[in-house]
Amino acid sequence: MFRRYFLITFLLLSAFLSGYSFRDLDWLKHESDHFVYLYHKEVASSIFQVEALAEDAFDTLSELFGNPFKEKITVIIGGYEDRSNGLANPVLESIYIMTVGMDYPYRNDGFWLEEVITHELTHLFQITSVTEFGNILRNYVSKAYLPNALQPMWLTEGFAQLGSELIGDLYEYDYRRLPFLLDQLMENEPFSEETVVTGFSGIGGESYYNYGYAFLSYLSETYGIESLLELVKVKRGLLGLTGIELAIKKVYGKSYEELKGEFIEYQIKKWEAAEVPFVYEFSRGVGEFVNHFRPKIYDGKLYYLSLDRQMKCYSLNIEGVEIFNSTMEIVDFAVFESEIALILFEEEQSETRLYFFREGKLERTKTAHLREIDYLGKDRLLVVRNNLGISSIEILSLRTERVTRIFTPLDPSTQIDNIRVSCDGSLIAFRINNKGDKSLAIYNSSTEKFGFFDVTNDFSIGGWVSEGFLISVKNEFGSDVYVVTSEGEMIGKSSFSRYVREPVMIADGVIAVGQLQGRKLLFSSNTKPTDYSLESKEIILSPPQEIEGVAYNGFSDWRFVSLLPFKGISVLFSDLTFRNKLLGGVSFDFETMLPGINVQLFSEDYLPVDFSLSLEYANLEPKALLNVYRRYRINPKLSFGWKASLEYPLRIAGSLDAALEDSSALYGGQASLNTLINVRDTQTATSNLVDVGINVDFDWNKHGFTIDSTIYSRVTFGEEPSIVPVELWGFRDDTNIVVGFSLDSDYVISRRGLNVMNLVHFSEEGIGGKIDFLIGSRFSWRIAIYKFETAFLYAAYPMHIKAGIMLENTRLLPYLDFELIY
């Protein structure tokens, strides 16, 4: 009976799967001189452009860093995720890029594909740069031998951004980056190690991107780009294992702290006359880690979004009062009368989804992959949608669900964003970024005609006023705000000393989002820029040349990854995506004087189901295990899964589970509750057993104080519960009823900000305690007290280290625990 329900449940769950993942798309393969490209067919029209950019970058980077690659570099191109990003994997010698670009508030957006390709390839070349002997180690011992990876994050990201500048024409330390530098120069300790190593700032991890680029640009301009290339060469040998201090001393004859001091002194002199902008009342006194952004005016009231970085919580506010909060990212919102439309980012599926907030209740819809929204009127939304890598502007009828597409660029590398609608819905404005060439588009819904204008500088579209749309345009280091009419007339309104975006008009002046100790609402009421007229232009968007690829087979392209000390000596191979892995090895038992062999094959998010297969022959005994499993996410809170296992000697098992996850603000902190219910049927040669387990995790944190708790219970139905023992927190029990509880609490005392030669950076320190017990056939328990440290090895790789004493089943023992944060 259980097996029949298992099959029915599997079929039902397959029908309810939410969102896209790698396995859901048809992947193709194409090769050029130095690259292998893997892409799903929906982004095929981008491959010709990607190939040209990648090959051009390869030539320049080879001249700078040399060519350490024995095989072609893998470039994986996707468009199904709704968050723009890129990723370099130096172990697999591959990069992953998303084709949909973004209008990022902390860096000027030029040509997205060029930026992301050059950035990630620079990572790959710089980090994999090794000596000739190092190349032998990488090719025949382990691809994980990477001395140049042992460096602070600011150095890693600084090199990548500098590489983009050296290759491309549109990359520079621009006016969007400048506010962070100006903020830091006002600090008692500018660019503290805690800020640039851990990202402890109002802009989060962007702080080490920003500082790294600014600092390396200074070194390049002052000592020459050759000095940075020499630094990479020095670090690629054994000296690289010691971090960066000795390498910097050898290249520059100065310590890192001396060079950093020179950099700060230079910047202070350069920007001593910089003006500090005026903060609007709702953003005053909220602290560096609270960010305000996306202001909009509806019915004369100011709405805006807020992000508390420490609490990791977003909120929608009206006139300084919070009306909605969420632990999911609020991407955009729109208001019509009493109805609020929201785009929330569902991180588990990496997709955005349309929600409505009505009468205090949040309603999830089936409309997904939206990037921006605005109301055109009652029951009509204007949206920017990601269609598997190609953006389009559409009108969505909320009553009939009819979709009317009004603009789709023929070239997928053309970025569209910043949509705004006039009060009566007759005019639509948006921004077109065609490979770094930005234009203003205004669509008249009455005549169904477009007007395109050349703004010449970076700009951002804001709210609507009676004369037209507000628009902020780059001046030298800040922004001028104008009203732009449908005919392209620019009427000056105000100026800001820093970069701002998304301006809106209030009675006293102009509000816009700028950076001053995190993103804030800034205010300006004077210094009106001179009026002028935009020149109209013709937008010619032609479809790119397409390249036909062949179907990708993830079980035919295997690459060596590393030797591993696993069951003797094993060799790990991977396909080009790292979704399929093959592990094979040999061993020798010196007691029995018998050899052994093992082979394992793993596949995740590639086939319709995931599986792991293990075959082993040791001590004249064959063993085999096949696990087939799949997880289905129904919505952000609910998911289901199943697993089937076949083992030799004979053992068959099947399980179903349901997981409910939720998080919200609670008593001034953030709480999360995860509940997992699992039902399993296990059959051996002599017995059959059904067991049911329930696991409830509750976590809460507030300003450095955390509580993590787990309640577990398991009951079995059958004669031999020992065939499915419970193993938790280092305890083991095999009776038919088992109950467990764990409580762990930490309190952060301080942030030490102690950097030891960039080998270890000590960040948070505090004290904590832990209680574990498991009750079954016996009572097992543990009480521990400890001190903890968050240490960043090589100022890049964070670990949570706990050390103290514990009392375990009446024995006094030392307590030591290590946890990689990511």
C-alpha positions in Angstrom: 0.0 0.0 0.0 2.8 2.5 0.9 4.6 1.8 -2.3 1.4 2.5 -4.3 1.0 5.9 -2.6 4.7 6.6 -3.1 4.3 6.3 -6.9 1.1 8.4 -7.0 2.7 11.1 -4.8 5.7 11.2 -7.2 3.5 11.8 -10.2 1.5 14.5 -8.4 4.6 16.4 -7.2 6.0 16.4 -10.7 3.0 18.3 -11.9 3.3 21.0 -9.1 7.0 21.9 -9.5 7.5 25.6 -9.2 10.1 27.6 -11.2 12.9 26.7 -13.6 16.1 24.9 -12.8 19.0 23.6 -14.9 17.3 20.3 -15.5 14.2 21.9 -17.0 15.9 23.3 -20.0 17.5 21.9 -23.2 21.2 22.6 -23.1 23.4 23.0 -26.1 27.2 23.0 -26.6 29.4 25.2 -28.9 33.2 25.5 -29.1 35.6 28.2 -30.1 39.4 28.4 -30.1 39.7 28.7 -26.3 36.2 28.1 -24.9 33.4 25.6 -24.6 30.0 27.3 -24.3 27.0 25.6 -22.7 23.7 27.4 -23.0 20.0 26.7 -23.1 18.3 27.3 -26.5 16.4 30.4 -25.3 19.7 32.4 -25.1 21.2 31.0 -28.3 21.1 34.4 -30.0 23.6 35.7 -27.4 26.3 33.1 -28.1 27.9 34.9 -31.1 28.4 38.0 -29.0 29.6 36.0 -26.0 32.1 34.2 -28.1 33.5 37.5 -29.6 33.8 39.0 -26.1 35.4 35.9 -24.5 38.0 35.4 -27.2 39.0 39.1 -27.1 39.3 39.0 -23.3 41.3 35.7 -23.6 43.9 37.4 -25.7 44.4 40.4 -23.4 44.4 38.3 -20.2 46.9 35.9 -21.7 49.2 38.8 -22.3 48.8 40.0 -18.7 48.8 36.8 -16.7 50.0 34.1 -19.2 47.9 31.1 -20.2 47.8 28.4 -17.5 44.9 26.4 -19.1 45.5 22.9 -20.4 41.9 22.5 -21.6 39.3 24.9 -23.0 37.6 27.2 -20.5 33.9 26.4 -19.9 31.4 29.3 -20.2 27.9 28.4 -19.0 25.3 30.9 -20.1 21.9 31.1 -18.5 18.9 33.3 -18.7 16.3 31.5 -16.5 17.3 33.1 -13.2 15.9 36.5 -12.3 19.0 37.9 -10.5 21.8 39.2 -12.7 25.2 37.8 -11.7 28.3 35.9 -12.7 30.5 33.3 -11.1 34.0 32.1 -11.6 35.0 28.5 -10.6 38.8 28.3 -10.8 38.8 24.6 -9.7 36.7 23.6 -12.7 38.2 26.4 -14.9 34.7 27.6 -15.8 32.6 30.7 -15.5 28.8 31.1 -15.3 27.0 34.2 -16.5 23.4 35.3 -16.7 22.5 37.2 -19.9 20.0 39.6 -18.3 21.8 42.8 -17.1 21.0 45.0 -14.2 20.9 48.7 -13.3 23.1 48.3 -10.2 23.1 51.3 -7.7 26.7 50.9 -6.7 28.4 50.7 -10.2 27.6 52.3 -13.5 26.0 49.8 -15.8 27.7 49.8 -19.2 27.6 46.8 -21.5 26.5 44.0 -19.2 27.8 41.0 -21.2 31.2 42.6 -21.6 31.4 43.5 -17.9 30.4 40.1 -16.6 32.6 38.1 -19.0 35.7 40.2 -18.5 35.2 40.3 -14.7 34.8 36.5 -14.3 37.6 35.7 -16.8 40.0 38.0 -14.9 39.1 36.0 -11.7 39.9 32.8 -13.6 43.3 34.0 -15.0 44.5 35.7 -11.8 43.5 33.0 -9.4 44.8 30.1 -11.5 48.1 31.8 -12.2 50.8 29.3 -10.9 54.4 28.3 -11.6 55.3 25.6 -14.0 55.6 23.1 -11.1 52.2 24.4 -9.9 50.7 23.6 -13.3 51.9 20.0 -12.9 50.3 19.9 -9.5 47.0 21.3 -10.9 46.9 19.0 -13.9 47.8 15.8 -12.2 47.2 16.1 -8.4 44.5 18.7 -7.7 42.9 21.6 -9.5 42.4 23.1 -6.1 46.1 24.0 -5.9 45.6 27.8 -6.1 48.1 29.9 -4.2 46.7 33.1 -5.8 43.3 32.4 -4.2 44.8 32.8 -0.7 44.2 36.5 -0.6 41.6 39.0 0.8 38.3 39.4 -1.0 39.1 43.0 -1.8 42.2 41.9 -3.7 40.3 39.2 -5.6 37.5 41.6 -6.6 39.8 44.5 -7.2 41.8 42.5 -9.8 38.6 41.4 -11.5 37.3 45.0 -11.9 40.7 46.3 -13.0 40.8 43.5 -15.6 37.4 44.7 -17.0 38.8 48.2 -17.2 41.9 47.0 -19.1 39.9 45.0 -21.6 36.7 47.0 -22.1 36.0 50.6 -23.0 33.1 51.3 -20.6 34.6 50.3 -17.2 36.0 52.8 -14.7 35.9 53.8 -11.0 32.8 55.8 -11.7 30.5 58.3 -9.9 28.2 55.6 -8.7 31.2 54.0 -6.8 32.5 57.4 -5.5 30.0 57.9 -2.6 31.4 54.9 -0.6 34.9 56.3 -0.9 33.7 59.7 0.3 31.8 58.2 3.2 34.9 56.2 4.3 37.1 59.3 4.2 34.8 60.9 6.9 35.4 57.9 9.2 37.9 58.0 12.1 39.4 54.8 10.6 38.8 54.9 6.8 38.5 51.6 5.1 38.8 49.6 8.3 39.8 46.0 7.9 36.4 45.0 9.4 34.7 46.9 6.6 36.8 45.8 3.6 37.3 42.2 4.7 33.9 41.2 6.1 31.7 43.7 4.3 30.5 45.2 7.6 29.0 48.3 6.2 25.9 49.9 4.9 26.5 48.5 1.4 27.4 45.0 2.5 29.9 43.0 0.5 30.0 45.8 -2.1 32.5 47.5 0.2 35.3 45.1 -0.6 34.5 45.3 -4.3 34.7 49.1 -4.1 37.8 49.4 -1.9 39.7 46.7 -3.9 39.1 48.5 -7.2 40.0 51.9 -5.8 43.1 50.7 -4.0 44.4 48.7 -7.0 43.7 51.5 -9.3 45.8 53.7 -7.1 48.6 51.2 -7.1 48.4 50.9 -10.9 48.4 54.7 -11.4 51.2 55.3 -8.9 53.5 52.3 -9.3 52.4 51.1 -12.8 50.2 48.2 -13.8 53.5 46.1 -14.1 53.7 46.2 -10.3 50.3 44.4 -9.9 51.3 41.8 -12.5 54.5 41.3 -10.7 52.5 40.8 -7.5 50.5 38.0 -9.1 53.7 36.4 -10.3 55.3 36.5 -6.8 52.1 35.1 -5.2 51.7 32.2 -7.6 54.6 30.3 -6.0 55.1 29.0 -2.5 55.2 32.6 -1.2 51.5 32.8 -2.1 50.8 30.3 0.6 51.8 32.9 3.2 49.2 35.4 2.1 49.9 38.8 0.7 52.1 40.6 3.2 55.5 39.1 2.1 54.6 39.4 -1.6 53.6 43.1 -1.2 56.8 43.8 0.6 58.9 42.1 -2.1 57.2 43.9 -4.9 56.8 47.4 -3.4 59.4 47.5 -0.7 56.6 48.6 1.6 54.1 46.9 3.8 50.4 46.7 3.0 49.6 49.2 5.8 52.1 51.7 4.4 50.5 51.5 1.0 47.0 51.7 2.4 48.1 54.8 4.4 49.4 56.4 1.2 46.2 55.6 -0.6 44.0 57.2 2.1 46.2 60.3 2.3 46.0 60.7 -1.4 42.2 60.4 -1.5 41.7 62.8 1.5 43.7 65.5 -0.4 41.8 64.8 -3.6 38.3 65.0 -2.2 38.8 67.5 0.7 36.3 69.9 -0.9 33.6 67.3 -1.5 30.2 68.4 -0.3 28.0 66.3 2.0 24.4 66.0 0.7 21.3 66.8 2.8 19.4 63.8 4.1 15.6 63.8 3.9 13.7 63.6 7.3 12.6 59.9 6.9 16.2 58.8 6.5 17.7 60.8 9.3 19.0 58.9 12.3 18.2 55.4 11.0 21.8 54.2 11.0 24.2 53.0 8.4 22.8 49.5 8.0 19.2 50.7 7.2 18.9 51.5 3.5 16.0 53.5 1.9 15.3 53.2 -1.8 12.8 53.1 -4.6 10.7 56.2 -3.6 7.4 56.7 -5.4 4.6 59.2 -5.1 1.0 58.0 -5.1 -2.0 60.2 -4.3 0.4 62.8 -2.9 2.0 60.4 -0.4 5.6 59.2 -0.4 6.1 55.5 -0.5 9.6 53.9 -0.3 11.3 50.6 0.4 13.7 49.8 3.3 16.3 47.2 3.9 17.8 46.4 7.3 21.0 44.7 6.5 21.6 43.4 10.0 18.1 42.0 10.3 18.0 40.9 6.7 14.5 42.3 6.5 12.7 44.4 3.8 9.8 46.7 4.4 7.4 49.0 2.5 6.8 52.4 4.1 4.4 55.3 3.6 5.4 58.7 4.9 7.9 57.2 7.3 5.5 54.5 8.6 6.0 50.8 7.9 3.0 49.1 6.4 4.5 45.7 5.3 7.7 43.8 6.0 9.1 40.6 4.5 12.3 38.5 4.8 12.0 38.0 1.0 13.6 40.8 -1.0 11.1 43.4 -2.2 12.3 44.1 -5.8 9.6 46.6 -6.8 6.1 47.8 -5.9 3.2 49.8 -7.3 0.1 51.3 -5.7 -3.4 51.9 -7.1 -6.0 53.2 -4.7 -5.9 50.7 -1.8 -4.2 47.9 -3.7 -0.4 47.3 -3.6 1.4 45.1 -6.2 4.7 43.7 -5.1 7.5 41.8 -6.8 9.2 39.5 -4.3 12.3 37.5 -4.9 11.9 33.8 -4.0 15.5 32.9 -3.4 15.1 29.2 -3.3 14.1 29.1 -7.0 16.0 32.3 -7.9 12.9 33.8 -9.4 10.7 36.8 -8.8 7.0 36.6 -8.4 4.0 39.0 -8.3 2.2 39.4 -5.0 -0.7 41.6 -3.9 -1.0 43.2 -0.5 -4.7 43.8 0.2 -6.3 44.6 3.5 -3.3 43.5 5.5 -3.0 40.1 3.7 -0.3 39.0 1.2 -1.6 37.1 -1.8 0.8 35.1 -4.1 0.0 34.9 -7.8 1.2 32.5 -10.5 2.8 35.4 -12.5 6.6 35.1 -12.2 9.9 36.4 -13.7 9.0 40.1 -13.4 11.7 42.7 -12.9 9.8 46.0 -12.6 6.1 47.0 -12.3 3.9 50.1 -12.4 0.1 50.5 -12.6 -1.4 51.7 -15.9 -4.8 52.0 -14.3 -7.3 49.8 -12.6 -6.6 46.1 -13.2 -3.7 46.9 -15.6 0.0 46.5 -14.8 3.0 47.6 -16.8 5.8 45.1 -16.3 9.3 44.3 -17.4 9.5 40.5 -17.8 12.5 38.2 -18.1 11.5 35.6 -20.8 14.3 33.1 -20.2 17.0 35.6 -20.9 15.2 38.1 -23.1 13.5 41.1 -21.5 10.3 42.7 -22.7 7.9 45.4 -21.6 4.3 44.1 -21.4 0.9 45.2 -20.3 -0.7 42.6 -17.9 -4.5 42.6 -17.5 -5.2 41.5 -13.9 -8.8 40.7 -14.7 -8.4 38.6 -17.9 -4.6 37.7 -17.5 -4.2 38.8 -21.1 -0.6 40.0 -21.9 0.1 42.7 -24.5 3.8 43.1 -25.4 4.7 46.6 -26.4 8.5 46.5 -26.6 11.0 43.6 -27.1 14.6 44.3 -28.2 15.6 42.0 -31.0 19.1 41.8 -29.5 19.0 40.1 -26.1 22.0 42.0 -24.9 19.9 45.2 -25.0 18.8 46.0 -21.5 15.5 47.7 -20.7 14.6 49.0 -17.3 13.4 52.1 -15.3 9.8 51.9 -16.4 7.5 54.7 -15.2 3.9 55.6 -16.1 2.2 59.0 -16.2 -0.8 59.6 -13.8 -3.4 59.0 -16.5 -1.5 56.0 -18.0 -1.1 57.7 -21.4 2.7 58.0 -21.4 5.3 55.3 -20.6 9.0 56.1 -20.1 11.8 53.6 -19.8 15.5 53.3 -20.4 17.3 51.4 -23.1 20.9 50.3 -22.6 22.2 49.1 -26.0 25.7 47.8 -25.2 26.4 50.8 -23.0 24.7 53.4 -25.3 21.8 54.6 -23.1 18.6 56.2 -24.5 15.4 57.5 -23.1 12.2 56.0 -24.6 8.7 57.5 -24.3 5.7 55.6 -25.5 2.4 57.3 -26.2 -0.3 54.7 -25.6 -2.9 56.8 -27.5 -0.9 57.0 -30.7 1.0 53.7 -30.0 4.2 55.5 -31.1 7.7 55.7 -29.5 10.0 58.6 -29.1 13.7 57.9 -28.5 16.1 60.5 -27.1 19.9 60.6 -26.7 20.6 61.7 -23.1 24.4 61.3 -23.6 25.1 60.7 -19.9 24.1 58.0 -17.4 20.5 58.7 -16.1 17.7 57.3 -14.0 14.0 57.9 -14.5 11.9 58.9 -11.5 8.4 60.0 -10.7 5.7 61.8 -12.8 4.8 65.5 -12.4 2.4 67.6 -14.4 5.0 68.6 -16.9 6.6 65.2 -17.5 8.9 62.6 -16.0 11.6 63.4 -13.5 15.0 62.3 -14.6 18.4 62.4 -12.8 21.4 62.9 -15.2 25.1 62.5 -14.4 27.1 65.7 -14.0 30.8 65.5 -13.2 30.6 63.7 -9.8 26.9 64.1 -8.9 23.5 64.3 -10.6 21.3 67.0 -12.0 17.5 66.5 -11.9 15.2 67.6 -14.7 11.7 67.2 -15.8 11.7 65.7 -19.3 8.6 66.3 -21.5 7.3 63.9 -24.1 9.0 66.2 -26.7 12.4 65.8 -25.0 12.5 69.2 -23.4 14.7 69.1 -20.2 13.5 71.6 -17.5 16.1 71.9 -14.7 14.8 71.3 -11.1 17.7 70.7 -8.7 21.3 69.3 -8.3 22.9 66.8 -6.0 26.6 66.7 -5.1 26.5 62.9 -5.3 25.1 60.3 -7.7 21.3 59.9 -7.1 18.6 57.9 -8.8 14.8 57.6 -8.9 14.0 61.2 -8.2 10.5 62.3 -7.0 9.0 65.7 -6.4 7.5 66.9 -3.1 6.2 70.3 -2.2 9.6 71.6 -0.9 11.9 70.2 -3.6 13.3 66.9 -4.9 13.9 63.6 -3.1 16.2 61.0 -4.7 18.1 57.9 -3.6 21.8 58.4 -2.9 24.5 56.9 -0.8 25.4 58.5 2.5 26.3 55.8 5.0 24.2 53.3 3.1 21.4 54.2 0.6 19.3 57.0 1.9 16.6 59.5 0.7 18.5 62.7 -0.1 16.9 66.1 -0.5 17.7 69.1 -2.7 15.7 72.3 -3.2 18.1 74.7 -5.0 20.9 75.0 -7.6 18.7 74.4 -10.6 20.6 73.2 -13.7 20.2 74.9 -17.1 17.3 73.9 -19.3 18.1 72.2 -22.6 16.6 70.0 -25.3 17.4 66.3 -26.0 18.1 65.3 -29.5 15.7 62.6 -30.8 17.4 59.5 -32.2 16.5 56.4 -34.2 17.0 53.1 -32.4 18.2 50.4 -34.7 18.0 47.0 -33.1 18.9 44.2 -35.4 18.8 40.5 -34.5 22.3 39.1 -33.7 23.9 36.3 -35.7 22.9 33.0 -34.3 25.2 30.0 -33.8 23.8 26.4 -33.9 25.1 24.2 -31.2 24.9 20.5 -30.5 23.0 18.8 -27.7 25.1 18.6 -24.5 25.6 15.2 -22.9 26.6 15.6 -19.2 27.9 12.0 -19.0 30.4 12.2 -21.9 32.5 15.2 -21.1 34.6 14.3 -18.0 37.4 16.4 -16.6 39.9 15.7 -13.9 39.3 17.6 -10.7 41.5 16.2 -7.9 43.0 13.2 -6.1 41.3 12.6 -2.8 42.2 10.6 0.3 38.9 8.8 0.2 38.7 5.0 0.8 42.3 4.8 0.0 43.2 7.0 -3.0 40.4 8.2 -5.2 40.2 10.4 -8.3 37.3 12.9 -8.7 36.1 13.8 -12.2 33.3 16.1 -13.1 31.3 17.1 -16.2 31.5 20.6 -17.4 28.7 21.8 -15.1 29.7 20.0 -11.9 26.3 18.6 -11.7 27.5 15.1 -12.6 30.5 13.7 -10.7 32.5 10.4 -11.0 34.7 9.2 -8.2 36.8 6.1 -8.4 39.6 4.7 -6.3 41.6 1.8 -4.9 42.5 0.8 -1.3 44.6 -1.8 0.5 43.8 -3.4 3.8 47.1 -4.1 5.5 45.4 -6.4 8.1 43.8 -8.7 5.6 46.3 -7.9 2.9 43.5 -7.5 0.4 42.9 -4.8 -2.1 39.7 -2.9 -2.6 38.1 -0.8 -5.3 35.2 1.7 -5.3 33.3 3.6 -7.9 30.7 6.3 -7.3 28.5 8.3 -9.7 26.5 11.4 -8.6 24.0 13.5 -10.5 22.1 16.5 -9.3 19.8 19.0 -11.1 20.6 17.4 -14.5 18.2 14.5 -15.1 14.5 14.5 -14.2 15.6 12.8 -10.9 18.8 13.0 -8.9 20.7 9.9 -8.0 23.9 8.5 -6.4 25.3 5.1 -7.3 28.1 3.5 -5.2 29.8 0.2 -6.1 32.5 -1.2 -3.8 34.5 -4.4 -3.5 36.6 -4.7 -0.4 37.7 -7.7 1.7 36.2 -10.0 -0.9 32.8 -8.5 -0.2 30.7 -6.7 -2.9 28.5 -3.8 -1.8 26.2 -1.6 -3.9 23.9 1.3 -3.1 21.6 3.3 -5.4 19.7 6.3 -4.2 17.2 8.1 -6.4 15.6 11.3 -5.1 14.0 14.6 -5.9 12.8 17.7 -4.1 9.8 19.8 -5.3 9.3 23.4 -4.1 5.6 24.3 -4.3 6.1 27.9 -3.0 8.7 29.7 -0.8 7.3 28.0 2.4 6.3 24.5 1.3 8.3 21.8 -0.4 8.0 18.0 -0.8 10.5 15.3 -1.5 10.9 11.6 -2.0 13.7 9.1 -2.0 14.1 5.5 -3.1 17.1 3.3 -2.1 18.2 -0.1 -3.3 21.2 -1.7 -1.5 23.1 -4.9 -1.7 23.2 -6.9 0.6 19.4 -6.7 0.3 17.9 -3.5 1.7 15.1 -1.5 0.0 13.8 1.8 1.3 11.4 4.5 0.2 10.5 7.8 1.9 8.3 10.8 1.5 8.8 14.1 3.4 7.2 17.5 3.6 9.0 20.7 4.7 7.4 23.9 5.9 9.6 27.0 6.2 8.7 30.4 7.4 10.4 33.5 8.7 9.3 36.9 10.0 10.0 39.7 12.3 9.4 38.8 16.0 10.0 40.9 19.1 12.3 43.2 17.3 14.4 40.4 15.8 14.1 37.9 13.0 12.7 34.4 13.6 12.5 31.4 11.4 10.6 28.1 11.8 11.4 25.0 9.8 9.4 21.8 10.2 10.2 18.5 8.4 8.0 15.4 8.5 9.4 12.2 7.0 7.8 8.9 6.5 10.0 5.9 5.5 9.5 2.3 4.7 12.6 0.0 5.0 12.7 -3.6 3.8 15.6 -6.0 4.5 15.9 -9.8 3.9 14.4 -10.5 7.3 12.1 -7.6 8.3 10.0 -4.7 7.3 10.0 -1.4 9.2 8.1 1.9 8.9 9.3 5.0 10.8 8.0 8.5 11.1 10.2 11.4 12.1 9.4 15.0 12.9 12.1 17.7 13.1 11.3 21.3 14.2 13.9 24.0 14.0 13.3 27.4 15.5 15.9 30.2 15.2 15.8 33.8 16.5 18.4 36.6 16.3 18.5 40.2 17.4 21.5 42.5 17.4 24.1 39.8 18.0 22.0 37.5 20.3 20.9 34.3 18.7 18.9 31.3 19.8 18.9 28.0 17.7 16.7 25.2 18.9 15.7 21.8 17.5 13.0 19.4 18.7 13.2 15.9 17.2 11.0 12.8 17.6 11.0 9.4 15.8 8.7 6.4 16.2 9.0 3.1 14.3 6.4 0.4 13.5 8.1 -3.0 13.2 10.2 -5.5 15.0 13.7 -4.3 14.4 14.1 -0.5 14.9 17.9 -1.0 15.0 18.0 -1.2 11.2 17.3 2.6 11.1 19.2 4.0 14.1 18.9 7.7 15.0 22.2 9.6 14.9 22.0 13.2 16.2 24.5 15.6 17.8 27.1 12.8 18.2 24.6 10.5 19.9 23.1 7.2 18.6 20.0 5.3 19.6 18.1 2.5 18.0 15.0 2.0 20.1 11.5 2.4 18.5 10.7 5.7 20.2 13.4 8.4 20.3 13.0 12.1 21.4 15.7 14.7 21.2 16.2 18.4 22.0 19.0 20.8 21.2 19.4 24.5 22.3 22.3 26.7 21.2 22.6 30.3 22.2 25.3 32.8 21.2 25.9 36.4 22.2 28.3 38.7 20.2 30.4 40.7 22.7 32.3 42.8 20.1 33.7 43.0 16.7 37.5 42.8 17.1 38.5 43.9 13.6 41.9 42.3 14.3 43.9 41.5 11.1 47.0 39.4 11.5 49.1 40.0 8.4 46.0 39.3 6.3 46.5 35.6 7.1 43.7 35.6 9.7 41.2 38.4 10.3 39.3 38.1 13.6 35.8 39.6 13.4 33.0 38.8 15.8 33.8 37.4 19.2 31.4 36.3 21.9 30.2 33.6 24.3 27.7 30.9 24.1 26.2 27.7 25.5 24.7 24.5 24.2 22.4 21.8 25.6 21.8 18.5 23.7 19.9 15.4 24.9 18.6 12.3 23.2 16.1 10.0 25.0 15.5 6.4 23.8 16.9 3.2 25.2 19.1 5.4 27.3 19.5 9.1 28.2 22.4 10.8 26.4 23.1 14.4 27.2 25.6 17.2 26.9 26.1 20.7 28.3 28.7 23.0 26.9 29.9 26.5 27.4 32.3 28.2 25.0 33.9 31.3 23.5 33.5 31.8 19.8 35.4 33.7 17.1 34.6 34.4 13.5 37.9 34.1 11.7 38.5 34.9 8.0 41.4 32.8 6.8 43.6 34.7 4.4 41.1 37.5 5.1 38.7 35.8 2.7 37.4 32.4 4.0 35.2 32.8 7.1 35.0 30.2 9.8 33.0 30.1 13.0 35.2 28.6 15.7 33.9 27.5 19.1 36.2 26.4 22.0 35.3 25.6 25.6 34.4 22.8 27.9 31.5 20.4 28.1 29.9 17.9 30.5 28.8 14.8 28.5 27.1 12.0 30.3 29.0 13.0 33.5 32.4 13.3 31.8 34.2 16.6 31.6 35.6 17.1 28.2 37.0 19.8 25.9 34.5 21.3 23.4 35.7 22.3 20.0 33.6 23.0 16.9 34.4 24.5 13.4 31.9 25.7 10.9 32.5 27.2 7.5 30.1 30.2 7.0 30.1 29.7 3.3 
